[in-house]
Amino acid sequence: MNTTRSNDKPFRLDDMVKQLRDDITIRGKYAPGEFLPSELTLVSQFRLSNKTVRKGLEQLIAEGLIEKIPRVGSRVTAESAKRSAVTLRLGSMHSLERDMKLSALLGEFESRNPDIRIETVKFHSDYFTGAIEAHLAAGVVDALMINDELFWQMSGPGGEFPLEPQNRLEETYPFLHESFSFGGTLYVQPLVFSPVILAYNKAHFRESGIPEPDGSWTWDDAIGHAVKLSVPGKRYGLCFYPLSNNRWPVFLLQSNERFEAEPGGRYRLNGTKLLDGIRLYKSIVRNRDYFPEYLAESSRDFVALFRRGHASMIMSTYNLLNDFAAGGPEYDISALPYRGEPRTLLTTIGIAVNKHSRNKAAAKLLVDFLSSEHAQRLIRERTLSIPAMKKIADSPLSDEDVLNRPARFHLYRNIVPGYRRYRDLGLPPGAFYRLRELIKLYGSDMIDEPSLLGQLTDIVNEKAVPESGVPH
């Protein structure tokens, strides 16, 4: 929902309760027998009404932390000294504030569990599995927000799996469990997901007299329309972040072929539809008639172009649509164009418990809360992300919803048969990242096609540093 004063109040109330609770149980600012600031002082400090402040104090009374002394004030109880809070360290990605309004969810969890305090450990988007596993082994985090790409890296052949098994929730879309399972066991509880989709500017299509895209579009259709939509010096018809691991694999997945290792572990690409997909990818990103030569750092840079009206179509995810949830272009979404099979990449984010954590019980409570119907509904109402719980994701919103949602929001339900994952390419993670490096060179004209084909044969035997990140 938009942040209006009425909608802000519950969050400020939570802030007040959390701060006073921490001042008593963790920081020791108010010792047993001491009084909290007066209600008038709290009203001024937290910008709340007298009624709301009293409601917060009543919550602390119910928790046994304070007692009301008539005509005197709120006194910290002796019982509060016996309370010790568990500090739960949660590994998280920066984008989850956008994708899930995570801080608000964690604040509510702490209000419901006053003995647990959440400390977030932010991971940068360029973290890879080795760094994540080191954090888990060292006990730096008790729980971890993780995407399916990182999990795929971790589930390769190797040592002990560092995550606690999870229960499969019947309310969750069943296909999401596959993204986080290894050896038949679920290790990450899915929270939100998104297919890669096409977002388009409706006004640009009207102005150009071009029909809006639908699920029948091929890449040839999209390219032809992108040329007509482009206006030199003003806007480009089609763009996306070429190096995103959630973009370039789509062109290979749509080939309906897998990389098949020959005897000796080598891969052959010549004469395959996989090679046709790589050629198509290069032809798009190198065409300056409709695709920009833009020094972008991430997919969000292309979303910014789209938001400002400088791009008519972008490859996107539902998560990225949150960048203009509060306002932006008149837009809608469609299934991706295709050549071969109408497939797209599925991206998923979930939460896992560190197998080496000393606070597994508290971490499990957090998993249960974030995957609960209540938390999933809050994600549905406050963001454009798709909750993992089917009945919540598919539910209608109230007439009071004011987010800038696409008219075809429920498109994701119609394209489920086309969902594919990284592993559907048939490559182990190491070979996948080496392939990415080769495609980067090929797409930049640093190597030609014969060189690409020659170097590809040995990708399974070479090491490459993965550049994984959040789903964009």
C-alpha positions in Angstrom: 0.0 0.0 0.0 1.1 3.6 -0.4 2.6 5.1 2.7 0.0 7.4 4.0 -0.2 8.7 7.6 -2.9 6.2 8.5 -0.8 3.3 7.1 2.4 4.5 8.8 1.0 4.5 12.3 1.2 0.7 12.9 4.8 0.7 11.8 5.7 3.6 14.2 3.8 1.8 17.0 5.9 -1.3 16.3 9.0 0.9 16.4 8.1 2.3 19.8 7.3 -1.1 21.3 10.5 -2.7 19.9 12.7 0.2 21.0 11.3 0.2 24.6 11.5 -3.6 24.7 15.1 -3.6 23.6 15.9 -0.8 26.0 14.7 -3.0 28.8 15.8 -6.5 27.8 18.9 -5.9 25.8 20.4 -2.5 26.3 19.6 -2.2 30.0 18.6 1.4 29.6 15.7 1.0 32.0 16.5 -1.3 35.0 13.9 -3.1 37.2 12.1 -0.5 39.4 12.8 2.4 37.0 10.1 4.3 35.2 9.8 4.7 31.4 9.4 8.2 30.0 6.0 9.8 30.5 3.2 9.1 28.0 3.5 12.8 26.9 7.2 12.3 26.2 6.6 9.1 24.2 3.9 10.9 22.2 6.4 13.5 21.1 9.3 11.1 20.6 7.4 8.7 18.4 4.8 11.1 16.9 1.9 9.0 18.0 -1.4 9.8 19.7 -2.0 9.3 23.4 -4.3 6.4 22.5 -1.7 4.7 20.4 1.1 5.1 23.0 -1.2 3.6 25.6 -1.8 0.6 23.3 1.9 0.1 23.0 2.4 0.3 26.8 -0.4 -2.2 27.2 1.5 -4.6 25.0 4.6 -4.3 27.2 2.4 -4.9 30.2 1.0 -8.0 28.6 4.6 -9.2 28.0 5.4 -8.7 31.7 8.1 -6.1 31.1 6.3 -3.1 32.8 3.5 -2.5 35.2 1.2 0.5 35.4 1.4 2.6 38.6 -1.7 4.8 38.8 -0.9 8.5 38.7 2.8 7.8 38.6 3.8 6.0 35.3 5.0 2.8 33.8 7.6 0.9 35.9 9.9 -1.8 34.7 9.2 -5.1 36.5 11.6 -7.3 38.4 10.5 -10.1 36.1 12.1 -8.3 33.1 15.6 -8.8 34.5 15.1 -12.6 34.1 14.3 -12.2 30.4 17.1 -12.6 28.0 16.6 -12.0 24.3 18.0 -14.3 21.6 19.8 -12.5 18.9 19.0 -14.2 15.6 21.3 -13.3 12.7 19.7 -13.3 9.3 21.7 -13.3 6.1 19.8 -11.1 3.6 20.1 -9.5 0.2 19.7 -5.7 -0.1 16.9 -6.1 -2.7 14.6 -7.9 -0.3 13.4 -4.6 1.2 12.1 -3.8 -2.2 10.8 -7.3 -3.0 9.2 -8.2 0.4 9.2 -5.1 2.6 11.4 -7.3 4.8 12.1 -4.8 7.6 8.4 -4.4 8.3 7.9 -8.1 8.4 10.8 -8.6 10.7 9.5 -5.8 13.0 6.2 -7.6 13.3 7.9 -10.9 14.0 9.8 -9.3 16.8 6.6 -7.9 18.2 5.1 -11.4 18.3 8.3 -12.9 19.7 9.7 -10.4 22.2 12.4 -12.7 23.3 13.9 -12.8 19.8 15.9 -9.9 18.3 16.7 -10.0 14.5 20.1 -8.8 13.4 20.4 -8.7 9.6 23.7 -9.4 7.8 23.6 -8.0 4.3 25.1 -9.9 1.5 26.1 -8.1 -1.6 24.8 -9.2 -5.0 28.2 -10.5 -6.1 28.4 -13.0 -3.2 28.9 -16.6 -4.4 28.4 -20.0 -2.9 31.9 -20.2 -1.4 31.4 -17.0 0.6 27.9 -18.1 1.7 29.0 -21.5 2.8 31.9 -19.9 4.8 29.4 -17.7 6.6 27.2 -20.7 7.4 30.1 -22.8 8.7 31.5 -20.0 10.8 28.0 -19.4 12.4 27.9 -15.8 11.1 24.2 -16.3 10.3 21.5 -18.5 11.9 19.1 -18.2 9.0 19.6 -17.2 5.4 17.5 -15.6 2.6 18.6 -17.4 -0.5 17.7 -17.5 -4.2 17.5 -20.6 -6.4 20.7 -19.7 -8.2 22.8 -19.8 -5.0 21.1 -23.0 -3.9 21.8 -24.6 -7.2 25.5 -23.8 -6.7 25.4 -25.3 -3.2 23.7 -28.5 -4.2 26.5 -29.6 -6.5 28.8 -32.5 -5.6 30.9 -31.8 -2.6 30.8 -31.9 1.2 28.1 -31.8 3.8 25.0 -29.8 2.9 25.0 -26.8 5.4 21.2 -26.3 5.7 18.5 -27.8 7.9 15.7 -29.8 6.1 12.4 -28.1 5.8 8.8 -29.3 5.8 6.9 -29.1 2.5 3.9 -26.8 2.9 0.8 -27.9 1.0 -0.3 -24.3 0.5 2.9 -23.5 -1.4 3.0 -23.8 -5.2 4.4 -27.4 -5.6 6.8 -26.5 -8.4 8.6 -24.1 -6.1 9.7 -26.9 -3.8 11.7 -28.3 -6.8 13.8 -25.1 -6.8 15.1 -25.8 -3.3 15.2 -29.6 -3.1 18.3 -31.8 -3.2 18.1 -35.6 -3.0 14.4 -35.4 -2.5 14.7 -33.2 0.6 13.6 -29.6 0.8 16.2 -27.3 2.4 14.8 -23.8 1.7 11.2 -22.6 2.3 10.0 -20.7 -0.7 8.7 -17.2 0.0 8.3 -15.3 -3.4 8.9 -16.2 -7.0 8.8 -14.8 -10.5 9.1 -15.9 -14.1 11.1 -13.7 -16.4 8.5 -11.7 -18.4 8.2 -8.8 -20.9 7.1 -5.4 -19.5 6.0 -2.8 -22.1 4.9 0.9 -22.2 1.3 1.0 -23.3 1.5 4.6 -24.4 4.4 3.9 -26.8 2.4 1.1 -28.4 -0.6 3.4 -28.9 1.4 6.2 -30.3 3.1 3.8 -32.8 -0.1 2.0 -33.8 1.4 -1.3 -32.8 -0.8 -4.0 -31.1 0.2 -4.9 -27.6 2.3 -8.1 -27.2 0.7 -11.4 -26.3 1.8 -14.9 -25.7 2.0 -15.6 -29.5 4.9 -13.2 -30.2 8.1 -14.7 -31.5 11.4 -12.9 -31.1 11.1 -11.9 -34.8 7.8 -10.2 -34.0 9.3 -8.4 -31.0 12.4 -7.3 -33.0 10.3 -6.0 -35.9 8.1 -4.0 -33.5 11.1 -2.8 -31.4 12.5 -1.1 -34.6 9.2 0.8 -35.1 9.0 1.7 -31.4 12.5 3.2 -31.3 12.9 7.0 -31.7 16.5 8.1 -32.2 17.8 10.2 -29.3 14.6 9.6 -27.3 13.9 5.9 -26.7 14.8 2.3 -27.6 12.3 -0.4 -28.5 13.8 -3.3 -26.5 16.4 -3.7 -23.9 17.6 -5.8 -20.9 20.8 -6.3 -19.0 22.8 -8.6 -21.3 24.9 -10.1 -18.5 22.2 -10.9 -16.1 22.0 -14.6 -15.2 18.3 -14.2 -15.3 18.3 -13.0 -18.9 20.7 -14.7 -21.3 19.9 -18.3 -20.3 16.3 -17.7 -21.5 17.5 -17.8 -25.1 19.1 -21.3 -24.5 16.2 -22.6 -22.5 13.8 -21.8 -25.4 15.8 -24.0 -27.7 14.2 -27.1 -26.1 17.6 -28.7 -26.0 20.1 -29.6 -23.3 23.8 -29.6 -23.2 24.8 -33.2 -23.6 28.3 -34.2 -22.6 30.1 -36.5 -25.1 32.6 -39.2 -23.9 35.4 -37.5 -22.1 33.1 -34.8 -20.7 33.2 -32.4 -23.7 30.2 -30.5 -25.0 29.3 -30.1 -28.7 27.3 -27.0 -29.7 27.7 -26.9 -33.5 24.5 -27.8 -35.3 22.3 -27.4 -32.3 19.4 -25.1 -31.5 21.4 -24.0 -28.4 23.8 -22.3 -30.8 20.9 -20.7 -32.6 19.7 -19.3 -29.3 23.2 -17.8 -28.6 23.2 -16.3 -32.1 19.8 -14.8 -31.5 20.9 -13.3 -28.1 24.0 -11.7 -29.8 21.9 -10.3 -32.7 19.6 -8.6 -30.3 22.1 -7.0 -27.9 24.3 -5.8 -30.8 21.6 -4.2 -32.8 21.7 -0.4 -32.2 18.5 0.2 -34.2 16.5 -0.7 -31.1 18.9 -1.9 -28.3 21.0 0.7 -26.5 24.7 0.6 -26.0 24.3 1.4 -22.3 26.9 1.2 -19.6 24.6 -0.5 -17.1 25.6 -2.1 -13.8 22.5 -4.2 -13.3 19.0 -4.9 -14.5 17.8 -2.0 -12.3 19.5 0.4 -14.7 17.3 -0.8 -17.5 14.2 -0.6 -15.3 15.2 3.0 -14.7 15.3 3.6 -18.5 11.8 2.0 -18.8 10.4 4.1 -15.9 11.6 7.3 -17.5 10.1 6.4 -20.9 13.4 5.7 -22.6 12.6 2.1 -23.4 9.4 0.6 -24.8 10.0 -3.0 -23.8 12.2 -4.7 -21.2 12.8 -8.2 -20.0 11.9 -8.1 -16.3 10.6 -10.0 -13.3 7.8 -9.2 -11.0 10.3 -8.3 -8.3 11.7 -5.5 -10.5 8.3 -4.1 -11.1 8.5 -3.0 -7.5 10.8 -0.2 -8.6 7.8 1.7 -9.9 5.1 0.3 -7.7 4.4 3.7 -6.2 4.1 5.3 -9.6 5.6 5.3 -13.0 4.7 4.6 -16.6 1.4 3.2 -17.9 2.5 -0.3 -18.5 1.5 -4.0 -18.7 3.2 -7.3 -18.9 3.3 -10.2 -21.3 4.8 -13.6 -21.7 8.3 -13.5 -23.3 8.6 -13.7 -27.0 10.1 -17.0 -28.1 11.9 -18.9 -30.8 11.5 -22.6 -30.5 9.5 -23.2 -27.3 7.6 -20.6 -25.2 9.7 -21.1 -22.1 11.0 -18.7 -19.5 13.3 -18.8 -16.5 11.8 -19.3 -13.0 13.4 -17.4 -10.2 12.6 -18.1 -6.5 13.6 -16.6 -3.1 13.3 -18.4 0.2 14.6 -18.8 3.7 16.8 -21.5 5.1 18.1 -22.4 8.6 21.9 -22.9 9.1 22.6 -26.5 10.1 25.4 -25.2 12.4 23.3 -22.5 14.2 22.9 -22.5 17.9 19.5 -20.8 17.6 17.7 -23.3 15.3 14.5 -23.1 17.3 14.3 -19.3 16.9 15.3 -19.5 13.2 12.5 -22.0 12.6 10.0 -19.6 14.2 11.1 -17.0 11.7 10.7 -19.5 8.8 7.2 -20.3 10.0 6.3 -16.7 10.3 7.5 -15.6 6.8 5.8 -18.5 5.2 2.6 -18.0 7.1 -0.6 -16.9 5.5 -0.4 -13.6 7.4 3.1 -12.7 6.2 2.4 -13.9 2.7 -0.7 -11.7 2.5 1.3 -8.7 3.7 3.8 -9.3 0.8 0.8 -9.6 -1.6 -0.7 -6.3 -0.4 2.5 -4.2 -0.1 4.5 -5.3 -3.1 4.2 -6.5 -6.7 6.1 -9.7 -5.9 4.3 -13.1 -6.1 3.9 -14.9 -2.8 4.8 -18.6 -2.7 1.4 -19.4 -1.1 -0.9 -20.2 -3.9 -4.2 -19.0 -2.4 -2.7 -15.7 -1.4 -0.9 -15.1 -4.7 -4.1 -15.8 -6.6 -6.4 -13.8 -4.3 -8.1 -10.6 -5.4 -7.0 -7.3 -3.8 -9.3 -4.8 -2.1 -10.6 -1.7 -3.9 -8.3 0.3 -1.7 -5.1 -1.1 -3.4 -3.2 1.8 -5.0 0.0 0.2 -6.2 0.9 0.6 -9.9 0.1 -3.0 -10.8 -0.1 -4.4 -14.3 -3.6 -5.3 -15.6 -2.2 -8.8 -16.4 -0.8 -9.3 -13.0 -2.0 -12.9 -12.9 -0.1 -13.8 -16.1 2.2 -16.0 -14.1 -0.5 -18.6 -13.7 -1.0 -19.0 -17.4 2.7 -19.7 -18.2 3.6 -22.2 -15.5 4.1 -25.1 -18.1 6.9 -23.0 -19.6 8.8 -22.5 -16.3 12.4 -23.8 -16.5 15.4 -23.6 -14.1 19.1 -23.3 -14.6 19.7 -27.0 -14.2 17.4 -27.7 -17.2 20.2 -26.6 -19.4 22.1 -29.8 -18.4 25.2 -28.0 -17.2 26.8 -28.2 -13.8 27.2 -24.8 -12.1 30.9 -24.4 -12.9 30.3 -25.0 -16.6 27.3 -22.7 -16.6 29.5 -19.8 -15.4 32.3 -20.6 -17.8 29.6 -20.5 -20.6 28.6 -17.1 -19.4 32.1 -15.8 -19.8 32.3 -17.2 -23.3 29.0 -15.7 -24.3 30.2 -12.4 -22.8 33.2 -12.5 -25.1 31.2 -13.7 -28.1 28.5 -11.0 -27.6 31.2 -8.3 -27.5 32.9 -9.6 -30.7 36.0 -10.5 -28.7 35.9 -14.1 -30.0 34.2 -15.4 -33.2 31.9 -18.3 -33.5 34.6 -20.9 -34.3 36.5 -19.8 -31.2 33.3 -20.0 -29.2 32.6 -23.6 -30.4 36.2 -24.6 -29.7 36.4 -23.3 -26.2 33.0 -24.6 -25.3 34.1 -28.2 -25.5 36.2 -27.9 -22.4 34.0 -25.7 -20.2 33.2 -28.6 -17.8 36.8 -29.0 -17.0 37.6 -25.3 -16.4 36.9 -23.2 -13.3 35.0 -19.9 -13.4 34.0 -17.6 -10.5 30.2 -17.4 -10.4 28.7 -13.9 -10.4 25.4 -14.7 -8.7 22.9 -12.3 -7.3 19.3 -11.7 -6.5 16.6 -12.3 -9.0 16.0 -9.2 -11.1 
